[in-house]
């Protein structure tokens, strides 16, 4: 089967297993389908470590001043939890944006690296925790075989774990293998930053003390700051602020909670400070921003990959 036919088959599967716009869990553990039937405004979300394959339409992601664009035959890899802005750029009711998202399991990566004779981790600069690449035939085939299990669910318990492992293997063998390996190798800078991020994300309302975070992953404060920014494009304090404000925006959109109560939930003691920082980040005060989003996007609070 050619690449175009496989992509067409994946688009058909993604459409059939997405009952409407949004993110849809599937019977295959760790595999989700994302669908949008119209272009969107920039929406805040926090990407989890994942491998995302676009099968129809196109999207762009904004990470600070950087723009990442991806379309069919391409993939997006996220190696750490990242607060970003996502925007669907090509989609329609007849041809919706469709994407398959596969969770990345750092433990599985570690096992494959340990069993491999190839040296997956070399001394190199810390790399950004988000990047776009081109699908090769072997990876596309593996993703296609995993998605096809949705039509044969009796095979999922036996076959899905093997195919998911193959996808992890092919990520390591691909052009971005060294960057992906850093997610899983204990002691790599990316692995240390990911540990610190998990600590921050566990309760965004808690204050951030950079010296404590650096010590928790056995780094000096200056080294921690340097590598944190290399991975996330933000300083630790900027990351924490974006994480809290992104969470706040999602709470107000999806739960219909007012700005004052939302500010308290994400750790702000002052509602006025929350409103000022929110307006600087999203371009309008909370009430006006949420009203505009609801008018253009309905009640949808988050975007998938």
C-alpha positions as CSV (number, residue, x, y, z in Angstrom):
1,X,0.0,0.0,0.0
2,X,1.4,3.5,-0.9
3,X,1.9,6.3,1.5
4,X,-1.1,8.2,0.1
5,X,-3.4,5.2,0.5
6,X,-2.2,4.6,4.1
7,X,-2.8,8.3,4.9
8,X,-6.3,8.0,3.4
9,X,-7.0,4.9,5.4
10,X,-5.8,6.6,8.6
11,X,-8.0,9.6,7.8
12,X,-11.0,7.3,7.4
13,X,-10.2,5.6,10.7
14,X,-9.7,8.9,12.5
15,X,-13.0,10.2,11.2
16,X,-15.0,7.1,12.1
17,X,-13.6,6.9,15.6
18,X,-14.1,10.7,16.3
19,X,-17.8,11.3,17.0
20,X,-17.4,15.1,16.8
21,X,-14.9,17.9,17.2
22,X,-12.4,17.4,20.0
23,X,-10.1,14.8,21.5
24,X,-11.4,11.2,21.6
25,X,-9.9,8.3,23.5
26,X,-9.9,4.9,21.7
27,X,-9.9,1.3,22.6
28,X,-6.1,1.2,22.0
29,X,-4.4,2.3,25.2
30,X,-2.5,5.5,24.7
31,X,-4.0,6.3,21.2
32,X,-6.3,9.2,20.7
33,X,-8.0,10.7,17.7
34,X,-8.3,14.5,17.4
35,X,-10.8,16.1,15.0
36,X,-11.7,19.7,14.1
37,X,-14.2,20.7,11.3
38,X,-13.2,24.3,10.9
39,X,-10.1,26.5,11.3
40,X,-9.6,27.8,14.8
41,X,-8.3,30.8,16.8
42,X,-5.2,30.3,18.8
43,X,-6.1,28.2,21.8
44,X,-4.1,27.4,24.9
45,X,-3.2,23.9,25.9
46,X,-0.6,21.9,27.6
47,X,0.9,19.2,25.4
48,X,2.0,16.0,27.2
49,X,4.9,13.9,25.9
50,X,3.5,12.4,22.7
51,X,4.0,11.4,19.1
52,X,1.3,13.1,16.8
53,X,0.6,12.2,13.2
54,X,-1.4,14.5,11.0
55,X,-3.5,12.6,8.5
56,X,-5.7,15.4,7.2
57,X,-5.7,19.2,7.3
58,X,-2.9,21.3,8.9
59,X,-2.1,23.0,12.2
60,X,0.5,25.4,13.7
61,X,1.7,25.6,17.3
62,X,3.2,28.7,18.9
63,X,5.9,28.3,21.6
64,X,6.9,31.7,22.7
65,X,8.3,33.3,19.5
66,X,8.6,30.1,17.6
67,X,6.0,28.6,15.1
68,X,5.8,24.9,14.3
69,X,3.7,23.9,11.3
70,X,2.6,20.4,10.4
71,X,0.5,18.7,7.8
72,X,-0.1,15.2,6.4
73,X,3.0,13.0,6.1
74,X,4.5,14.9,9.1
75,X,4.6,14.2,12.8
76,X,5.0,16.4,15.9
77,X,7.0,15.1,18.9
78,X,6.6,16.6,22.3
79,X,9.2,15.4,24.8
80,X,8.1,17.3,27.9
81,X,4.9,18.9,29.2
82,X,4.7,22.2,27.3
83,X,2.1,25.0,27.5
84,X,1.6,26.3,24.0
85,X,-1.0,27.9,21.7
86,X,-2.4,25.7,19.0
87,X,-4.3,26.9,15.8
88,X,-6.0,24.7,13.2
89,X,-5.2,26.3,9.8
90,X,-6.8,23.9,7.3
91,X,-10.1,22.1,8.1
92,X,-13.7,22.0,6.9
93,X,-16.8,20.0,7.6
94,X,-16.2,17.9,4.5
95,X,-12.5,17.4,5.2
96,X,-11.9,18.0,8.9
97,X,-8.5,18.3,10.5
98,X,-7.6,14.8,11.8
99,X,-4.6,13.8,13.9
100,X,-3.6,10.6,15.8
101,X,-1.8,11.1,19.1
102,X,0.3,8.3,20.7
103,X,1.6,8.7,24.2
104,X,5.4,8.4,24.6
105,X,6.4,6.0,27.4
106,X,9.9,7.0,28.7
107,X,10.2,3.6,30.5
108,X,9.7,1.8,27.2
109,X,12.2,4.0,25.5
110,X,14.7,3.2,28.3
111,X,14.1,-0.6,27.8
112,X,14.7,-0.3,24.0
113,X,17.9,1.8,24.5
114,X,19.2,-0.8,27.1
115,X,18.7,-3.6,24.6
116,X,20.2,-1.8,21.6
117,X,23.8,-2.0,20.5
118,X,23.4,1.5,19.0
119,X,24.6,4.4,21.1
120,X,21.5,6.5,21.4
121,X,22.8,9.2,23.7
122,X,25.8,11.3,22.7
123,X,27.2,14.5,24.1
124,X,25.3,17.2,22.5
125,X,23.5,20.5,23.2
126,X,20.1,20.3,25.0
127,X,17.4,20.4,22.4
128,X,13.9,21.9,22.3
129,X,11.2,19.7,23.7
130,X,9.0,20.1,20.6
131,X,9.8,19.4,17.0
132,X,8.3,18.5,13.6
133,X,9.6,15.7,11.3
134,X,8.7,13.8,8.1
135,X,7.1,10.3,8.4
136,X,9.1,7.6,6.7
137,X,7.5,4.4,5.3
138,X,8.3,2.2,8.2
139,X,6.8,4.6,10.8
140,X,3.7,5.3,8.7
141,X,3.2,1.5,8.4
142,X,3.5,1.0,12.1
143,X,1.0,3.8,12.9
144,X,-1.4,2.4,10.2
145,X,-1.2,-1.1,11.7
146,X,-1.9,0.3,15.2
147,X,-4.9,2.3,14.1
148,X,-6.3,-0.6,12.1
149,X,-6.7,-2.5,15.4
150,X,-9.7,-0.2,16.1
151,X,-11.6,-2.3,13.5
152,X,-10.4,-5.5,15.1
153,X,-10.6,-4.9,18.8
154,X,-10.1,-8.6,19.7
155,X,-6.4,-8.2,18.7
156,X,-5.7,-5.1,20.8
157,X,-4.6,-6.8,24.0
158,X,-2.0,-8.9,22.1
159,X,-0.9,-6.8,19.1
160,X,-1.2,-3.2,20.4
161,X,1.7,-3.4,22.9
162,X,4.0,-4.9,20.3
163,X,3.1,-2.2,17.7
164,X,3.5,0.6,20.3
165,X,6.9,-0.8,21.2
166,X,7.8,-0.8,17.5
167,X,6.7,2.8,17.2
168,X,9.0,3.7,20.1
169,X,11.8,1.8,18.5
170,X,11.3,3.6,15.2
171,X,11.3,7.0,17.0
172,X,14.7,6.2,18.4
173,X,16.0,5.0,15.0
174,X,14.7,8.1,13.1
175,X,16.4,11.4,12.4
176,X,15.4,12.8,15.8
177,X,16.4,9.7,17.7
178,X,19.1,11.4,19.8
179,X,16.7,14.1,21.0
180,X,14.0,11.5,21.8
181,X,16.5,9.3,23.7
182,X,17.3,12.2,26.0
183,X,13.7,11.9,27.4
184,X,14.5,8.5,28.8
185,X,18.1,8.4,29.8
186,X,18.6,9.1,33.5
187,X,21.1,11.9,33.9
188,X,20.5,13.6,30.6
189,X,19.6,17.3,30.8
190,X,16.2,16.7,29.1
191,X,15.4,14.0,31.6
192,X,16.3,16.3,34.5
193,X,14.2,19.1,33.2
194,X,11.2,16.8,32.6
195,X,11.5,15.7,36.3
196,X,11.4,19.3,37.4
197,X,8.4,20.1,35.1
198,X,6.5,17.1,36.5
199,X,7.0,18.6,40.0
200,X,5.8,22.0,38.8
201,X,2.8,20.6,37.0
202,X,1.7,18.4,39.9
203,X,0.4,21.6,41.6
204,X,0.7,24.8,39.6
205,X,-0.7,26.8,42.5
206,X,2.4,26.2,44.6
207,X,5.1,28.9,44.3
208,X,8.2,28.1,42.3
209,X,11.7,28.3,43.9
210,X,14.2,27.8,41.2
211,X,17.0,26.9,43.6
212,X,14.9,24.2,45.1
213,X,13.9,22.8,41.7
214,X,17.5,22.8,40.6
215,X,18.7,21.0,43.7
216,X,15.9,18.4,43.3
217,X,17.4,17.3,40.0
218,X,21.1,17.8,41.1
219,X,21.9,20.8,39.0
220,X,23.2,24.2,39.8
221,X,20.8,27.1,39.6
222,X,22.6,28.6,36.6
223,X,22.8,25.3,34.7
224,X,19.2,24.5,35.5
225,X,18.0,27.8,34.2
226,X,20.1,27.4,31.0
227,X,18.9,23.9,30.1
228,X,15.3,24.6,31.2
229,X,15.1,27.4,28.6
230,X,16.8,25.3,26.0
231,X,14.1,22.7,26.4
232,X,11.0,24.9,26.8
233,X,12.0,28.2,25.3
234,X,11.1,29.8,28.7
235,X,12.7,30.5,32.0
236,X,11.3,28.4,34.9
237,X,9.3,31.4,36.2
238,X,7.9,32.2,32.7
239,X,7.0,28.5,32.3
240,X,5.2,28.4,35.6
241,X,3.3,31.6,34.8
242,X,2.2,30.3,31.4
243,X,1.2,27.0,32.9
244,X,-1.0,28.7,35.6
245,X,-2.6,31.1,33.1
246,X,-3.2,28.4,30.5
247,X,-4.8,26.3,33.2
248,X,-6.9,29.3,34.3
249,X,-8.1,29.9,30.7
250,X,-9.2,26.3,30.4
251,X,-11.0,26.4,33.7
252,X,-13.0,29.5,32.8
253,X,-13.9,28.1,29.4
254,X,-14.9,24.6,30.4
255,X,-16.2,25.1,33.9
256,X,-17.8,28.6,33.7
257,X,-15.9,29.8,36.8
258,X,-15.4,33.5,37.3
259,X,-12.0,35.2,37.2
260,X,-11.6,35.8,40.9
261,X,-12.2,32.2,41.9
262,X,-10.1,30.9,39.0
263,X,-7.2,33.2,40.1
264,X,-7.3,31.6,43.6
265,X,-7.5,28.1,42.2
266,X,-4.3,28.5,40.2
267,X,-2.4,30.1,43.0
268,X,-2.9,33.9,42.7
269,X,-3.5,35.8,45.9
270,X,-4.5,39.0,44.0
271,X,-7.3,38.9,41.4
272,X,-6.1,42.2,40.0
273,X,-2.5,40.8,39.4
274,X,-4.1,37.8,37.8
275,X,-6.1,40.0,35.4
276,X,-3.0,42.1,34.5
277,X,-0.8,39.1,33.8
278,X,-3.7,37.3,31.9
279,X,-4.2,40.3,29.7
280,X,-0.5,40.6,28.9
281,X,-0.4,36.9,27.9
282,X,-3.6,36.6,26.0
283,X,-4.2,40.1,24.8
284,X,-7.4,40.9,26.7
285,X,-8.7,40.8,30.3
286,X,-10.2,37.4,31.4
287,X,-13.9,38.2,30.9
288,X,-13.5,39.8,27.5
289,X,-11.1,37.1,26.3
290,X,-13.4,34.2,27.4
291,X,-16.5,35.9,25.8
292,X,-14.6,36.2,22.5
293,X,-13.4,32.6,22.6
294,X,-16.9,31.3,23.3
295,X,-18.3,33.4,20.4
296,X,-15.8,31.9,18.0
297,X,-15.2,28.4,19.4
298,X,-18.2,27.5,21.5
299,X,-17.5,25.9,24.8
300,X,-14.5,24.0,23.7
301,X,-11.7,24.6,26.2
302,X,-8.7,22.7,24.9
303,X,-7.1,21.5,21.7
304,X,-5.4,18.3,21.0
305,X,-2.2,17.8,19.0
